[in-house]
Amino acid sequence: MAFVRWRGRCAQLLATVYDHGTSRQVLLANLGGALSISQSLQDAIAQRWPTLTIHWSVINEALALGPPGTPAPAPAQRTWLDVAYLLRQWADTHAHAPQERRDLFAAATLLTAWHAQKQSEQEHQHDI
């Protein structure tokens, strides 16, 4: 099972793997301050680690919530993140025309940017 670990404001995607009865953590990707994981990175990780179970919606939610101590997102921000996730899924699975894919990804990127801006404003107010 994969999970997000925060190092300050930077995230890492890790998984616990078992070899001959012993467990160890494996670094799947350094994510920096990303608020979500792109489909291309998801595909690359799945190709590199085909036996791992990764619940991408859970991972993206953990990233969207930010590091521990970050103020919780407002209800509107949660909605933006949920819709952005769905838009990315739709772009990858249901968009047939290249323009549809670009439009869906652009909308998801906009919602994620709104969330990041609002989160930054909340953190700044929290620090004051």
Secondary structure, DSSP 4 states (H G I P E B T S, - for coil): -EEEEEETTEEEEEEEEEETTEEEEEEEEEEET-SS--HHHHHHHHHH-TT----HHHHHHHHHH-STTPPPPPHHHHHHHHHHHHHHHHHHHT--SHHHHHHHHHHHHHHHHHHHHHHHHHHHHHH-
